[in-house]
Amino acid sequence: MTVPDIGALLADIETLVRCESPSNDHEALAQSAVAVATIGRRLLGAEPEYLTTQGCTHLRWRFGDGPSRVLLLGHHDTVWPLGSLRTHPYSVRGGVLRGPGCFDMKAGIVMALHAAATLRQRDGLALLFTGDEEIGSPWSRALIEEEARGCDAVFVLEASAEGGGLKCRRKGVSLYRIEVEGRAAHAGLEPDKGVNAGVEIAHQVLTTVGLADAARGTSVVPTALSAGTTSNTVPAAAEVAVDVRAWDRAEQERVDQAIRALRPVLPGACVRITGGINRPPLDAAASTELFALADSFAGDLGIGPLTAAAVGGGSDGNFTAGLGVPTLDGLGAVGGGAHADDEHVIVAELPGRTALLTALTKAVLARRAGAEHAERAERLSHGPALNRSEPSARAPR
């Protein structure tokens, strides 16, 4: 198996890490997309499609005339704001690469491009890199599902789990915002004339926290919270964001129904709920066969045996697995510190993991090509009468 050059991988990762791309800055994302496209054009000898939804830039490469059979999926946006390079500069020291977004998941994008570049036969391969994954993929979900539907495999280049484990099971994600409308009043002179939105939001927070079920792995976590305007005014408005994670769809729906059924506790208060189920769970069954295939290659590459991990974080792989498409996640960089000050990539792991992705992609594409060849041979064996009406082996796009 061909192992990519570590120097080439590092050079391209540095280019992407130095091109900051926070999810909420569409101009920065457009520049990041150009950087990804430039690397991809050099490696693949092909131009990508620039896909813009609600001002957010995504990139897609498709190879062959038929439908996509293998999808390499990633995102080029990060959680890091512009200017983060000043406090977290790109560096490679002692075999550890650092920089904002290096682990989650700019190294993964470079790995995907280099893996695809080594394939002699790319028919049926697609690469899709989105720009809004870190905020829940509100504008790219339809693109992801369109490209994945009908695929034999989706390989997600999200960073690995601890110790390099592949992410074979993920919790589903639901995101809500609870908004409270009260009535303002002077906190000292006539507090009784107000309706305290801060107190009401506290009631709602305590109710939602009670929906968690630790035994079933369901978490319900209030996160960003705000109320009021000044220290001597009864708050007229308050809001809280709520993050819900669950291993199965039934739990997602139980919590969803309960949150939507929330009612005000204080007389005169109003409660409004927005948001809902964002990503379905990625069930372990979606990854079983692909994980076994990956593990069979890992020994030859000197990176095995592989481990399978179940994680609470969601990814775009949740969407593809939710369609029933075989999905293997966590194929990106080995390291740690996603979204944190110690975000890093273990340099020595990059070539082997990239070679693993190449082997997986090649094997699935070859399996599909073999099946189509056998199917054509079977039809031809029935004689020329049937052959004259033989349909195309690949449907047009």
N, C-alpha and C positions, 0 to 999 in steps of 0.2 A: 504494500500500500504506500502511496506517495505521501510523504510528510512535508508540509509547506515550510518555506524558509522563515525562520523566526524574525530575522531582520526586516523582511518585507511586511510581516504582520505588524510588528511594532511601529514601523513608519506610518502605516495606514491608520492604526489606532490613534497615534499621536495627532494625526491630521484631524480626526473626528473629535477627539477630546478637546482640542484647542478651538474647535468651532462650537461655541456654547449654544445650547438649544432648549431653553425652558419651554414647557408645554404652552404657557400662556402668552408667549411672544411669537406671533406668526411671522414677523419679519426675520427673526433669528432662525426660526424653523425653515424658512425658505432658503436661507443661506446654508443651513446644515444639509438640506436636501441636495443642493448643488454640490457640496463637498462629497456626499455619499455617491451621487451620480458620477462625479469625476473619477472616483476610485473604481466604481463598477464599470464604467466605460473602458477604462484602461485594462481591467482584468477580464472582462467578458466580451469585449469587442462589440458591444451593443448599447444602444441608447435606451434608457428607461422611459416609462410613461410618468409624467408629472400629474398627479391626481390631487386636485385641490377641493376640499369640502369645507364650507364655512370659513374660508381663509386659511385653513390648515393644510400644509403640503405633505403628501405621501408619495412614495415611489414604488413602481412595479416593473419588473422584468418578466416577460413570458417568452418561452422558447418552444418552437414547433407550431404546427398549424392546428393541432387539435386542442382539446380541453386540458387544463392543468391536472397532473397526476400526483405531483409532489410539490408541496408549498413550503418554502423556507420563510418563516415569519418572524418579524422583529419590529422594533420601534426606535426612532432616532431622537425622540424627545427625552428630556430628563427632568428631574425635580429641582435641579440646581439653578438659581437665578443668575442673570447676567452679572459678571464681575466675580464669580466664584473662583475663577482661575487665579485671581490675585491672592486669595487666601488658601487655595488648594491647588497649587500649580502642578502641571503634568511633570512626572518624574519617573525614572526607572533606577532603583537602587537595590542592591542585594537581591536581585531576582524578583522584586516586587514593583509592579507598575501602579502608579497612583494618579488621580485626577478626577474631576467631577464627571460622573456618568461613565467612567471607564468600565466598571463592573456591570452596571445596569443602564444601557447595555451596548455601549458603542463597540466594545471588543467583540460582542456577538455578531454585530453587523459585518464587521471586517472578516470574521471567521466564515460567515455565510458566503460572502463574495469570493473569498479565496477557495472555499470548498467547491463552489459552482464552477470556478475558473478551471479547476483541474479535471472536470468531466469532459470526456471526448464526445459523449452523446448527451445532449440536454433536452431533447424533445420531451415535452410534457412537464418540464420544470418551470416553476414560477417563484419569484422572490417578491415579497411585499414588505416594505418598511413604512410604518405609519408614524404620525406626528402627534398623536393625542392619547397614547396608551396610559400615561401616568395620571391622567385625569378621567379615566374610565372609558376611553375610546368612544366618546359620543358621536364623533363625525366619521369614524373609520369602520365602525362595526359592520355596516352593510357591505363595504368593500371586502372586509375579511371573510365574511360569510359567503359572499358571491364567489370569491376565489377558492375557498376551501371546499365548497359543496361539490361532491363527486370525486374528490381527491382520494388516493389510496393512502396517503400519509401527510401529516403536517408536522414539521419539525420546528419547534419554537426555540429561538436563540436567546431566550432569557438566561440570566446568570444561573449557575448551578446552585444546588442546595449545599449546606455545610459539608465540607469534605469532598465536594465534587459530585454529590448525588444528583441523579436525574429526577426531575419533578414529575412524578407519575400520578399524583393525586393533589388536587387543589380544592380549597373551600370555594363555595359560591359567595358572591359579594352583593350586598344590597346597600344603597346609599340614600339617606333621607335628610330632609331639612324640616324641622318643626318650627313654625313661626307663630308667635303669640301677639295678639293685639290687645292692649289694655287701655287705660285712660290716665293721662298725666294729671298730677296735682302737686301742690307744694308739700314737700315732705315734712315740714315743720308746722305750717299753719293749718292745713286741712288734708292730712293724708287719707282720711276716711272718704274723701270725695274722689279719690283715685281708684283705679284697678291696676294692681301691681303686676305688670307683665313679668318682672323678674321672679316674683314668687310663683306665678303660674308656670313659668318655664322650669322652675325647680321641681314642681309636682310632676311635670311631664318627663323630666330627666329621670327621676326616681322610678316612675312607672316603666319607662323603656328599659332601664337597667334590669328590672325584674323579669324581663322577657328572656334573658340569657338562660342557657341550659348547659352548664359546664359538663355534665355527664354525657351529653350528646355532642359536645364540642362547638356549641353555638355561642358566639360572643355578640353582645350588643353594647357598643361603646359610644357614649356621647363624646364628641371631639370639640370642634370650634364652637364657642359659646359667647354670646354678647347680649347685653341688656342695658337700657337706660342711656341718658345723655349727660346729666350732671349729678353731682353728689347730693343735691337737695331737692331732687325732683322724683316723684313716683314714676318708675319706668312705664312708658306708654307702649313700648315694643321690646321684644326679645326674640332670639332665635338660637337654635342649636343644631349642629350637624350630627348625624348618627350613622355609625359604621357597623354593619351587621355581616358576620361571616358564619357560614354553615356548611356542613359536609354533604347534606342532601337537599334536594329540592323541596321535600315536604316541610323541612324546618324553615327554609326560606319563606315558604308560603304562610306557615303558621305565624312567623314574626311579622310578615308583611300585613296580614289581616289584622293583627293586634295593633300595629302602629297606625294603620288607617282608621281604626276604631277609637283612637284617642279622643277624649272629650274634655272640655275645660273643667277645672275644679272650682275656680273662683267665679262668683256671679259677675256677669258683665264682660268676662274675658272671651276672646275668640281664638281658636286654634286652627291653623292651616297646615296640612301635610303635603309636601312635594317629594319627588324622587320615587324610588322603588327598587325592584330587583335589577341589578346591573349586569352581573355575570352569573351564569349557571355553574354549578360545581363541575369540576373536571374529575370524573369518576375513574378509579384505577383501571377499570375494564378497558377504557379507551387507550391505555398505554401498554397493556400486558404484552401483546405480540411484538410491538416495536421495541420495547425494552429488552426482550429476549434476543431480538436481532442485534441490537446495539451491544449487548453483553457478549454475544458470540464473536464480534469483531474486536472487542476491547483487549482480549488476551493477546492477539497478534500485534496490537499496537503498543503493548506494554503499559496500558492504563487500566487494566481490569484487576479483579472483578468490579463491576459497577454496582452501585447501591441505588435503590429506589426510595425516594423521599415523599412524604405527604406534608404539605405546607399550607399555611393559612392565607398567604397572599394569592391574589388573583392575577391572571394574565389574559392576553388575547387567545391563548390556547383553550381557555374555558369556553369561548364562543365556538371554536371549531369542534371541540369534543362534544359540546351541546348539540351539534348537528349530527352526531353519530360518526364523525370522521376520526379514524385512528390518529391520535395526537401524542407526541412525545415532547416534553417540555424540559427546560433546564439544560439544554445542550450548549449553552454559551460558555463564558469564561468561568474558571475556577478561581475563587477568591473569597471576598466577603465585604461587609460594611455598606451594603446598598443603602442609599439615601443618607449615609452618615459620614462623619468626618474621616473615618478610617477606611473609606471605600478603596478597594484595591484588587488587583488581578495578579495571580501567580504566573509569572512569565513562562516558566518551564512547562506548564500545562497547555499552553496555547497550541503548539503544533499537533500534539496527539489528539486533542479534542477536535481540532479542525479536520484532521484525517478521519476521525470517527464519523463526522457529519458527511464527509465525502463518500465514505463506504456505505453508509445508510442510504443516502440519496441514490447512489449508483445501483444498489441492490434493489430498491423498490422500483426504480424506473425500468431496470432490466426485467424484473418479474412481470411488470405490466406488458412490456414489449413482447416477452415470451408468450404470455397468455393470448395477446392479440394475434401473434404469429400462428399459434396452435388453432385459434378460432378460424382464421382465414384458411388454413390448411384443411380443416374439417369441412368447411363449406365447399372448397374446391374439389374435395374428394367425392362430393355428391354429383359432380358432372357439370358440364358447361351450361346446361339449362338454368341451373340455379345461379351459376357464376355470373350470368349476364345481368342479373338483377341484384348482384351483391352490393350492399350499402358500403359507404366509406367507413374505414376502420376508425377514423376520428371525425367527430362532428365539427363543422366549421364554427369559428368563434362568433 
